[in-house]
Every structure is written in structure tokens, then in C-alpha cells.
């Protein structure tokens, strides 16, 4: 009677177990990576909003008022362009606005004329600017990670 000799090697079951463990680890790392990415973008946005708040304060100190759009019936991009034009037109505000240039995602995008200069959030959407006479401070709003306005993940300067 011949006895079976075992050969060294890896069985199919062992390979499947190792692959399953690796897939679970990849899943955990992907979830953690996505959350860290969102947190980094939120922090970058808060820094941008702080810079814009400072530029708006300098503008108010120079002009005794905040920039007021002529009408509220304009798009987010038009309000954003209006704000950039006003802040870049005032020397004290311009110095602060220049700190937004050259960010990792190009927060302040100065395009060749006649294209406008706009401030974008880390999700590549223009920031919304709202100010009505009588407000204590303008509202700057990002649509947040979902890109839709007036949802729970919106981020503002207030």
C-alpha cells in the first residue's frame, strides 16, 4: 500500500482566505481615506472663508459698507464674480485676496480677461455671496461635498 505524501504549497482555500482578508482591509482603508479627504477639504474651505472674511472686513473699513449687488436675481457665479471684482479693486482687500492665489486647488482663479475671477470651494464649485443692506455681515456659502445648495452639508462663514 502506497502512502500519500504531502507536497509543500498553498491550497485554494488558503488563497481564498488571504484574498478575503486583503479585500476587507482595502475596504476599511478606502472608507478612512475618503473621510480624511473630506475633513481636509472642509478645513481648506474654512481657511478660505476666514481669508474672505478678513478681506471683507478690510473692504468695510475702507468703504464703510460691504459690497452690495445691484440685484438679487443673479446667479451664484455672478455674485461670486461681483465679490471678487470689489475685493480685488480695493488695495487693502486685494493684499488679503492675493493669499488665496496658488492654493493646492487654485481657490482663487484669475482667468484671462474677459473671463471672470472666481473663488471656488475644494469641491470645485463657486462660493455663493449674499449681503443685504442691514445685515451685520455677508454670508458666504459652499454647497459642501454633495454640490447641492441648502442641504445639511452646506458650509458657511457663520
VENTAVEN-V101808 format. One record per helix or strand. SS is the DSSP state (a for helix, b for strand). FROM is the first residue (numbers start at 1). LEN is the number of residues. Records with the same first field share a line. If there is no record, write none. Layout:
SS: FROM-LEN, FROM-LEN
This chain:
a: 12-52, 76-14, 91-10
b: 108-3, 117-4, 126-1, 128-3, 139-4, 155-2
